[in-house]
Amino acid sequence: MIKPNIISFLDVVTRMGDVELDLEEVIVKTDSYLENKTLLEAQIPSKTGLIILGREDQVNKLRNLGDERK
């Protein structure tokens, strides 16, 4: 489950001023040109204009964000 502070952050980020942003999850399929590439190698922002917020293999780090202070 995503922590409430992350939900609040996403709520603010997706409704900044008159700009509304859409968040989407993308799955990289086997044999995709993205398979086994780093985010830098994939060059997604320069090729598509999209901004990558995170990767699934980093989800546990995000879920535990702030837990080290407890």
C-alpha positions as CSV (number, residue, x, y, z in Angstrom):
1,M,0.0,0.0,0.0
2,I,1.3,3.5,-0.8
3,K,1.8,5.7,2.2
4,P,-0.5,8.8,2.5
5,N,2.3,11.3,2.2
6,I,3.2,9.8,-1.3
7,I,-0.5,10.1,-2.3
8,S,-0.6,13.7,-1.2
9,F,2.6,14.5,-3.1
10,L,1.3,12.9,-6.3
11,D,-2.0,14.8,-5.8
12,V,-0.2,18.1,-5.6
13,V,2.2,17.3,-8.5
14,T,-0.6,16.2,-10.9
15,R,-2.6,19.4,-10.3
16,M,-0.1,22.3,-10.5
17,G,-1.8,25.5,-11.6
18,D,-3.7,25.2,-14.8
19,V,-1.6,22.2,-15.9
20,E,-3.0,18.7,-15.3
21,L,-0.6,15.8,-15.5
22,D,-1.5,12.2,-16.2
23,L,0.4,9.3,-14.5
24,E,0.6,6.0,-16.2
25,E,2.3,2.7,-15.5
26,V,4.1,1.2,-18.5
27,I,5.2,-2.4,-18.7
28,V,8.3,-3.2,-20.7
29,K,7.6,-6.5,-22.6
30,T,10.2,-9.1,-23.6
31,D,12.0,-8.2,-26.8
32,S,11.2,-4.5,-26.4
33,Y,13.9,-2.1,-27.4
34,L,13.8,-0.9,-23.8
35,E,14.6,-4.4,-22.4
36,N,17.8,-4.5,-20.4
37,K,18.5,-0.8,-20.9
38,T,19.2,1.7,-18.2
39,L,17.0,4.8,-18.1
40,L,19.9,6.8,-19.4
41,E,20.4,4.4,-22.3
42,A,16.7,4.3,-23.2
43,Q,16.6,8.1,-23.7
44,I,12.9,8.2,-23.0
45,P,12.5,11.9,-22.2
46,S,14.4,13.0,-25.4
47,K,12.6,10.5,-27.6
48,T,9.1,10.9,-26.2
49,G,8.9,14.0,-24.0
50,L,7.8,11.7,-21.1
51,I,9.2,12.0,-17.5
52,I,10.0,8.8,-15.7
53,L,9.0,9.0,-12.0
54,G,10.2,5.5,-10.9
55,R,10.9,1.9,-11.7
56,E,9.2,-1.1,-10.2
57,D,12.5,-2.5,-9.0
58,Q,12.8,0.6,-6.9
59,V,9.3,0.3,-5.4
60,N,10.4,-1.2,-2.1
61,K,12.8,1.7,-1.5
62,L,9.9,4.1,-2.0
63,R,7.6,2.1,0.2
64,N,10.1,2.2,3.0
65,L,11.0,5.9,2.5
66,G,11.2,7.6,5.9
67,D,11.2,4.3,7.9
68,E,14.8,4.7,8.7
69,R,13.9,7.6,11.1
70,K,11.7,5.3,13.3
